[in-house]
């Protein structure tokens, strides 16, 4: 993701890359960020230390990097676009606290298409009604650490919000056992990890006699990088608050 963010930012001609941050002891530290991203020499070396003065930071990394990112953004009053998933409750709280001081876009998926699905899946649930069983299937590459995906959880939360379900009581994760019949109102999330699948999310609405499926397939990581860059342009100059890609794209949950 870092490589594609750099390459597409430079290709757009609308960004000045100030720094490219990696974890300690990463083999690319000290290398030219542009060359690593196949975007030509930029004169910006990959480092494990932040540089002062960024208007906006894009963090698409791992949960353990969040504290340092928030600390930098708060000290420098930099806007933050955060696409990292797998955050725990404490980190979610830190994000909300930070957004009182800086503008912050947080989304479990930066893809424009996926966010359209986020904003409409609740309406599908309302229109189809209680007779339709709901299952969510997400597929990702074998290296993805967290499961289920943050996007699958967002889909489930949006459905619950639109249909008056309690998330904790309604959502289960997979099924097993001899007595695994589905219960009325239940939403099951299933996670697949295989090969190099970039990302596929499917929401299945099924009743006796028919099935309606809505899905999003990411062909490459560019769709996530382009969405993050779009958010980065949008958020500069905004007042401190916690925003989502729904705000960036002027979408409202229907």
N, C-alpha and C positions, 0 to 999 in steps of 0.2 A: 504493500500500500504506500509506503513512504516513497519508493521509487516512482510509482505512477503519479503520486501527488506532485512530486518535483517536476517530472517530465511534462505533465499537463499544465502546471502553473507557468512554466517557462514557455511552453508552446502557445499559451493564450496571450502572452505579452502584457498581462494586466497585473502581474505580481513581481515584487522584488524579494528574492529569497535571502533572508538574513542569516538563517542558521538551519542546520539539519542535525537533529539530536538522536543519538543511539545510546543503548545501555552500555555500562562499563565493560571494557574488554571485548567489545564487538569488533570483529576483524576489519570492518570498513572504517573505523575511526581513523582520522587523518587523511582519508581519501577525499578527492574532490567530489562533492555531492552530485554535480551535474554529470560527471563521467560515470559514476556508479549507476545513475538513473538513465544512462544512454541519451543524455540531453546536451552533451557538449560541456566543455570546461566552464565552470561558473566562478571559480575562485573562492568558493565557500566549502570549507572542509567539514566533514562530518565529525561531530564532537560529542562528548558526554556532558558538556556544560552549556547552559543557556547563554545567549547573547542579549544584552539589554536593547530595548527600543522597538520591539515588535508591536505592530498594530494589532495583529491577530495571530494566535497559535492554533495549529491543527494537530490534535493528538489522536492518532489511530494506532495505539500501541497495546500495552497490557495493563491490567488493573494496578499492578504494583508501581507503575510510573505516574499514577494520577496525583499523588501527594506533591511530588516535585513540580508537576505541571501547574497545579493550582497555586502553589506557593509563588512560582515565577509570575503567573498572570496577575495575581493579587498585588504583588510588590511593584509590578510595572504597569498596572492598569491596562493590561492587554486583554482584548476580547479572546474568547476561547470557543473553538469548534471541536466538540468531543464526540468521537465515534467509537470509543472503546466499549466493549460489552463485557459481561461477567463481573460487574461491579457489585460489591456487597452493600448491605443496608447502611453501614457507616459511611461508605464512599458516596452513596446516593445522598446522604445527609450533608456531606461536605460540598457536593455540587450545588445543592439548594442554598447553602449558606454563602458560598462564593458568588452566586448569582445576585446576591443583594448588593455586591460591590462592583461586579463587572458584567458586561453582556456575555451570555453563554448559550450557545446552541448545543443541545445534547439530543442525540437520536440514536436508536439502536440500529438504524439503517439509513444511510445517506442517499440512497438511490431515489431519483425522482419517481420512477415507476412504482417502487415499493411503498413510497409514502402516499401515492394515490390509492394504493390498496389499503394502507392503514386507515385512510380517511373514509373509505367506502364499505369496508367489511362489516361494520356495525349495521349499516343500512340493509345489506343483504340479509343479515340475521333477523332484523325487524320485519322485513317484507315476507320472508319465507315462514317465519313463525316457529312455534314450539314443536311442530310435527317433524321438523328436520333435525336429524342428528348432526353434530358438528365435530369434525376431526381436523387437526392441523398436522401436516407432515412437513418437516424441514430437512433438507439435505445439504451437507457441506463436505469439504475435503477431509481427508483422514487426519490432518494436522490440527484441526480446530479444537481448542481446549475446552471451551464451555459448552454445555448442553443442558437444556435446549437452547437454541439461539435466542439472542435478545429480541430479534424480529418476531420469532414465533410467540414469545411472551407478550410482545406488544399487540400482535393480532388478537391473542386471547383476551388481553385486558380490554381492548376496544370493543370486542364482542360482548364481554361481560358488562361493560359500562352502558352499552346501547340496549341491552336486554334485561337489565336489572339483576344480573346474576352476581353472587358473591364469588370473587376470583378464587379464594383459598378453598372454598367448599365445592366449586364447580369444576376446577381444572385438575386433571390427573396427568401423569407422565408415563406413557406406555401402559401395557397390560401384560399380565402373566397369571398363570394358575388355572385350575380346573373350573373355578367359579369366577369368571372375569366378564360377566355380562355387563353391558353398559347400562347406566342409570339415566333416567329422564333428566334432561338439562345438563348433562355432563359434557365437558369438552376435553378431549384427549390430545396431547401433544406427543408426537413421535419424532425422534431424532435419528437421522441416518448419517454415518460418517464413512465415506468411501472415496478412494482415488483422489482426483483433483477437481471435484465438483465445486464450482465457485459459489453457488448458492441457489437453491430452489425452495420456494415456499408455496405450499398448496393448502387451501382451505376447502374442505369437502362438506357440503350440505347435502344430506341424503335422507330420503324418506321412502316409504314403501311405494315403489313404482317409478322413482326418478332420482337423479343426482345432479346437483349443480356444483361445479368446481370453479374456483378462481385461483389463479396462481401467478407467481412472478419468478422469472428465471434470469439470473445474472449471467451473461455470456463471458464477461471479463470483469476484473476489478475496476475498470475505468468508470463504470456507472457510479460506483461509490466515491471515487476520487473526484469526479466532476460535480457530484452533489455537494461534497465537502467544500470544494472551491467556490461553488455558488453561494454556500452559506457564509464562507469567509468574506466574500465581497459584500454580502447583505448586512452582516452584523456590525461592521465598522461604523462607529458613530451612533449606534443604538444605545439607549439607556440601559443601565444594569437590570437584568431580569433573566429568568430561565426560559429560553425559547426552544422550539423544536423545528424540525424540517417542515412541519405543517405551517408554521409561521413564515418560514423562509419562502415557501412556495405559494403562500396565500391560500392554503387549503383549509377547510374546516371539516371536522368529522361530521359526515352527513347522517 
